[in-house]
Amino acid sequence: MNISNNTALQEQIQDLKAHEKIIGLVPTMGALHEGHISLVNFAYQYCDIVVVSIFVNPTQFNNSGDLEKYPRNFEKDYQLLISNNPKTIVYTPSINHVYGKDVKAEDFDFGSIVTFMEGQYRQGHFNGVGTVLKRLFAIVKPHKAFFGEKDFQQLQLVKKLIEITKQPVEVIGCPTLRMSNGLAESSRNYRLTPAEVEEASLIYKALFQAKTMFEDFTISEIKTSIQDLFKNHQVLKLEYFEIAPTSTLVPAQTKKTHLDYRAFIAAYIRDVRLIDNLALN
């Protein structure tokens, strides 16, 4: 079922809730792939009905060219979702439905979790993400919302957003779906040639190398080793590689025994920016 009107969506959800159905939300910007489908299927393990929103959010793009280039193919996305599970509600609001006349990002105090990595290289991005999610949660009023661990920094931000806004939504992280060569499923992969997709497998290899080194080497040694992998690479340009505790997402210089750490990476192939992360311990 495709619904673009907020009132119609809310009536449908109220009816489902009256019948004690658990509602899940998977927010997307379209250009759906198997990674999104794995999120939807993961959500169905917890929920009776899943709402998938498709909305290309203007306030989270710090580059208007990226916003224009973002792939849009609603018919294909809709068919993919409905053939996967016909119960799914596909919510396709207009900018007016989500923002009204006030299309601008709010300022949130997310603290250290947005200071580095994506927060550092994509100024304003996370305020745009927080703004649209706050609004989508208010419109859909789901019991649970599902986000992929590929965007781990965003996942932590959503948990913080719920803390700040006190919206009654449980946020659940879902494992990253990978291609056979290890590359994380992403809408951006569709802008790569088959040869570039193979080259991009270095991103996962780098993360896995960091994981195998983590116990026996210092953070500085691991970072140097990963930077060396990319130093003279013909296709991939490393933007950042960091190791950070999951609690703060502040890049670490030394390891502490009681903390969980992840490695975070961003790299370019031409103008296509790819990100990924992996738990280290």
C-alpha positions as CSV (number, residue, x, y, z in Angstrom):
1,M,0.0,0.0,0.0
2,N,1.3,3.4,-1.0
3,I,0.2,6.4,1.1
4,S,1.5,10.0,0.6
5,N,-1.0,11.9,2.7
6,N,-0.3,12.3,6.4
7,T,-3.9,12.1,7.5
8,A,-4.6,8.9,5.6
9,L,-1.4,7.3,7.0
10,Q,-2.3,8.3,10.6
11,E,-5.9,6.9,10.2
12,Q,-4.4,3.6,8.9
13,I,-1.9,3.4,11.8
14,Q,-4.5,4.3,14.4
15,D,-6.7,1.5,13.1
16,L,-3.8,-1.0,13.3
17,K,-2.9,0.1,16.8
18,A,-6.6,-0.3,17.9
19,H,-6.1,-3.9,16.8
20,E,-3.0,-4.1,19.0
21,K,-0.6,-4.3,16.0
22,I,3.1,-3.3,16.6
23,I,4.2,-0.7,14.1
24,G,7.8,-0.4,12.8
25,L,9.3,2.3,10.8
26,V,12.2,2.0,8.3
27,P,13.1,5.5,7.1
28,T,14.8,5.6,3.7
29,M,15.6,8.1,0.9
30,G,14.7,5.5,-1.8
31,A,17.1,4.0,-4.3
32,L,16.4,0.8,-2.4
33,H,18.6,-2.2,-2.5
34,E,19.0,-5.5,-0.7
35,G,20.4,-3.8,2.4
36,H,17.1,-1.9,2.8
37,I,15.2,-5.2,2.3
38,S,17.2,-6.8,5.0
39,L,16.3,-3.9,7.3
40,V,12.6,-4.4,6.5
41,N,12.8,-8.2,7.1
42,F,14.7,-7.6,10.4
43,A,11.9,-5.2,11.4
44,Y,9.2,-7.8,10.7
45,Q,10.8,-10.0,13.3
46,Y,9.7,-7.4,15.9
47,C,6.6,-5.8,14.3
48,D,3.3,-6.8,12.7
49,I,3.4,-4.0,10.1
50,V,6.4,-2.0,8.8
51,V,6.1,1.5,7.4
52,V,8.9,2.3,4.9
53,S,9.2,6.0,4.3
54,I,10.7,7.2,1.0
55,F,11.7,10.8,1.3
56,V,14.8,12.5,-0.1
57,N,15.5,14.9,2.8
58,P,16.8,18.3,1.5
59,T,18.1,19.4,4.9
60,Q,20.8,16.7,5.3
61,F,22.7,17.5,2.1
62,N,25.5,19.9,2.6
63,N,26.1,19.8,-1.2
64,S,23.1,20.8,-3.5
65,G,24.8,18.8,-6.3
66,D,24.5,15.6,-4.2
67,L,20.8,16.3,-3.6
68,E,20.1,16.7,-7.3
69,K,22.2,13.6,-8.2
70,Y,20.5,11.4,-5.6
71,P,18.8,8.6,-7.5
72,R,15.0,8.5,-7.5
73,N,13.1,5.6,-8.8
74,F,9.8,5.2,-6.9
75,E,8.2,2.6,-9.1
76,K,11.2,0.2,-8.8
77,D,11.4,0.9,-5.0
78,Y,7.7,0.3,-4.5
79,Q,7.7,-3.0,-6.4
80,L,10.8,-4.2,-4.5
81,L,9.0,-3.5,-1.1
82,I,5.6,-5.0,-2.0
83,S,7.0,-8.1,-3.7
84,N,9.1,-8.6,-0.6
85,N,6.1,-8.3,1.8
86,P,2.7,-7.1,0.6
87,K,1.8,-5.9,4.1
88,T,4.4,-3.1,4.0
89,I,3.0,0.4,4.0
90,V,5.1,2.7,1.7
91,Y,4.9,6.3,2.9
92,T,5.9,8.8,0.2
93,P,5.4,12.3,1.6
94,S,6.1,15.5,-0.2
95,I,8.4,18.2,1.3
96,N,5.3,20.0,2.4
97,H,4.0,17.0,4.2
98,V,7.2,16.7,6.3
99,Y,8.2,20.3,6.7
100,G,5.3,22.5,5.8
101,K,6.7,25.9,4.7
102,D,9.7,25.8,7.1
103,V,12.3,23.7,5.2
104,K,15.3,24.1,7.5
105,A,17.3,22.0,9.9
106,E,16.9,22.4,13.7
107,D,19.9,22.7,15.9
108,F,20.4,19.7,18.2
109,D,23.0,19.2,20.9
110,F,24.1,15.7,20.1
111,G,27.4,16.1,22.0
112,S,30.6,14.3,21.1
113,I,29.0,11.6,18.9
114,V,28.7,14.0,16.0
115,T,31.9,16.0,16.4
116,F,34.2,13.7,14.5
117,M,34.2,11.5,11.4
118,E,31.0,12.2,9.5
119,G,30.2,15.2,11.7
120,Q,33.6,16.7,10.8
121,Y,33.5,16.0,7.0
122,R,29.7,16.7,6.5
123,Q,29.0,19.9,8.3
124,G,25.3,20.3,9.2
125,H,24.4,16.8,7.9
126,F,23.4,15.4,11.3
127,N,21.2,18.3,12.2
128,G,19.3,17.6,9.0
129,V,19.0,13.9,9.8
130,G,17.8,14.7,13.3
131,T,15.2,17.2,12.0
132,V,13.7,14.8,9.5
133,L,13.6,11.9,11.9
134,K,12.0,13.9,14.7
135,R,9.3,14.9,12.1
136,L,8.8,11.4,10.7
137,F,8.5,9.9,14.2
138,A,5.9,12.5,15.0
139,I,3.9,11.8,11.8
140,V,4.1,7.9,11.9
141,K,4.2,7.4,15.6
142,P,5.9,3.9,15.3
143,H,6.6,1.7,18.3
144,K,10.0,0.8,16.9
145,A,12.4,2.3,14.3
146,F,15.1,0.4,12.5
147,F,18.5,1.7,11.3
148,G,21.5,-0.1,9.7
149,E,24.8,-0.3,11.5
150,K,26.6,0.7,8.3
151,D,25.7,4.3,9.4
152,F,26.8,3.6,13.0
153,Q,27.3,7.2,13.9
154,Q,23.8,8.0,12.7
155,L,22.4,5.1,14.7
156,Q,23.9,6.5,17.9
157,L,22.6,9.9,16.9
158,V,19.0,8.6,16.6
159,K,19.3,7.1,20.1
160,K,20.4,10.5,21.4
161,L,17.6,12.2,19.4
162,I,15.0,10.0,21.2
163,E,16.6,11.0,24.6
164,I,16.5,14.7,23.6
165,T,12.9,14.8,22.1
166,K,11.5,12.1,24.5
167,Q,9.6,10.5,21.6
168,P,8.2,7.1,22.6
169,V,10.1,5.1,19.9
170,E,12.5,2.2,20.5
171,V,15.5,2.4,18.2
172,I,17.0,-0.8,17.0
173,G,20.2,-1.3,15.1
174,C,20.4,-3.9,12.3
175,P,23.5,-5.7,11.0
176,T,25.2,-4.4,7.8
177,L,24.4,-6.4,4.7
178,R,27.5,-7.0,2.5
179,M,28.1,-8.0,-1.0
180,S,30.2,-11.2,-1.6
181,N,33.4,-9.1,-1.7
182,G,32.6,-7.5,1.7
183,L,31.5,-4.1,0.4
184,A,28.6,-2.8,2.4
185,E,25.3,-2.5,0.4
186,S,24.7,1.1,-0.3
187,S,22.7,3.2,-2.8
188,R,26.0,4.8,-3.8
189,N,27.3,1.5,-5.1
190,Y,25.0,1.9,-8.1
191,R,27.2,4.8,-9.3
192,L,30.2,2.5,-9.5
193,T,31.3,0.3,-12.5
194,P,31.7,-3.4,-11.8
195,A,35.5,-3.0,-11.8
196,E,35.1,-0.2,-9.2
197,V,32.9,-2.3,-7.0
198,E,35.7,-4.9,-6.9
199,E,38.3,-2.2,-6.1
200,A,36.0,-0.9,-3.3
201,S,36.3,-4.2,-1.5
202,L,39.5,-2.7,-0.1
203,I,37.3,-0.7,2.4
204,Y,36.1,-3.9,4.1
205,K,39.6,-5.5,3.9
206,A,41.0,-2.5,5.7
207,L,38.4,-2.8,8.4
208,F,39.0,-6.5,8.8
209,Q,42.8,-5.9,8.9
210,A,42.2,-3.4,11.8
211,K,40.1,-6.0,13.6
212,T,42.8,-8.7,13.3
213,M,45.5,-6.3,14.5
214,F,43.5,-4.7,17.3
215,E,44.6,-6.9,20.2
216,D,48.4,-6.9,19.5
217,F,49.1,-3.4,18.0
218,T,48.7,0.2,19.2
219,I,46.0,2.4,17.6
220,S,48.7,4.4,16.0
221,E,50.3,1.3,14.4
222,I,46.9,0.2,13.1
223,K,46.1,3.6,11.6
224,T,49.5,3.7,9.9
225,S,49.0,0.2,8.5
226,I,45.5,1.1,7.1
227,Q,46.8,4.5,5.6
228,D,49.6,2.5,3.9
229,L,47.0,0.3,2.2
230,F,45.5,3.4,0.5
231,K,48.6,5.5,0.0
232,N,49.3,4.7,-3.6
233,H,46.0,3.2,-4.6
234,Q,45.0,4.1,-8.1
235,V,41.2,4.2,-7.6
236,L,40.4,4.7,-3.9
237,K,41.3,7.9,-1.9
238,L,41.1,7.6,1.8
239,E,39.2,10.5,3.5
240,Y,39.5,9.2,7.1
241,F,40.2,6.1,9.2
242,E,39.5,6.3,12.9
243,I,39.2,4.0,15.9
244,A,36.7,5.2,18.5
245,P,34.9,3.8,21.6
246,T,31.2,3.2,20.8
247,S,30.1,5.2,23.9
248,T,31.6,8.5,22.8
249,L,32.7,8.2,19.1
250,V,35.7,10.4,19.9
251,P,38.7,9.0,18.0
252,A,41.0,7.2,20.5
253,Q,44.8,7.5,20.8
254,T,45.1,4.6,23.3
255,K,43.0,1.5,24.2
256,K,41.2,1.1,27.5
257,T,40.4,-2.5,28.5
258,H,36.7,-1.9,29.5
259,L,35.5,-0.1,26.3
260,D,34.0,-1.4,23.1
261,Y,35.8,0.0,20.0
262,R,34.9,0.3,16.3
263,A,36.9,1.2,13.3
264,F,35.3,3.9,11.0
265,I,36.3,4.6,7.4
266,A,35.4,6.9,4.5
267,A,36.9,6.7,1.0
268,Y,36.2,8.1,-2.4
269,I,36.1,6.5,-5.8
270,R,35.9,9.5,-8.2
271,D,33.2,11.6,-6.6
272,V,31.4,8.6,-5.0
273,R,31.9,8.6,-1.2
274,L,31.7,5.3,0.6
275,I,31.6,4.8,4.4
276,D,31.7,1.7,6.6
277,N,32.6,0.5,10.1
278,L,33.3,-2.6,12.0
279,A,33.3,-3.7,15.6
280,L,36.9,-4.4,16.8
281,N,36.5,-6.2,20.1
